[in-house]
Amino acid sequence: MKKIIFPFLGAVIAGLICNILFWGAGRIAVALDIRLYNSEEEASRNFLIFLVSLSIFIIVGLICGYYMARKSEKNHT
């Protein structure tokens, strides 16, 4: 059961961390009066960067959760 729950939780937590990091970077950019995009094309590029980053974070979270589940099982056996 842990081999299912831990990777899922790892992916969710990693996805939340990615969202918080991008949200925070956006808030800091607005506070410093930095324009993140000037056109629809740049907005689409930024969204694509976010989607790729989110995918990477989720995959890493899945892998970390899987290894934590394996480590947890070894400690209990």
N, C-alpha and C positions, 0 to 999 in steps of 0.2 A: 504494500500500500504506500509505503514511503517513497518508492521509486516513481510513483505517479504524483503524489502531493508535492514533494520537494521541488522537482523540476517546474511544475506549474507555478508554485509560489515564487520560485526564483525568477521565472519569466515575468510574472506580474510585478514583482518588486523592481526588477531591472527596467521594465517599461515605465513604471512610475518615476524612477530616478531619471530616466531620459526625458520625460515630459517636464519634470521639475527643472532640470538643467536648461532645457531650451526655453522654458517660460522665464526662468531667472535671467538668462542671457538677453532675452527680449526686453525685459523690464529694465535691466541695466543699460541697454542700448538706448531705450527711450529716455531714461533719466539723463544720459550723457548727450542727448540730442543727436544720436547716430541714426541715420536712415538705413534700414535693412533692405529696402527695395524701393525702386522708383517706377517700375512698370510691372505689367502682368507676367512678363517673361521671368523677371527676377523673383517675383513671388512664387511662381511655379518651381523655379530652381531651388529656392529655399525650402519649399515643401518637400521636394524630392530628397534633398539633403536630410531633412527630418525623418522621412520614411526609411531611408537607408540606415540612418543612425539608430532608429527605433528597432529595426530588424536585427541589427548587430547586437544591440543591448539585450533583446529578447533571446537570441541564440546563446549569447554568453550566459544569461540567467538560467536558461535550460540546462546548459552544460554544468554550471556551478551547482545547481540543485541536484542534478544526477549524481555528481561526485559527493555531495554532502549526504545524499541518501545511502550511497555505498559505504561511506565512512561510518555513518550511523549504524548500519547493519553489522559491520565488522566489530564495532564496540559492544554490541549486544550478543554476539555469538561467542 
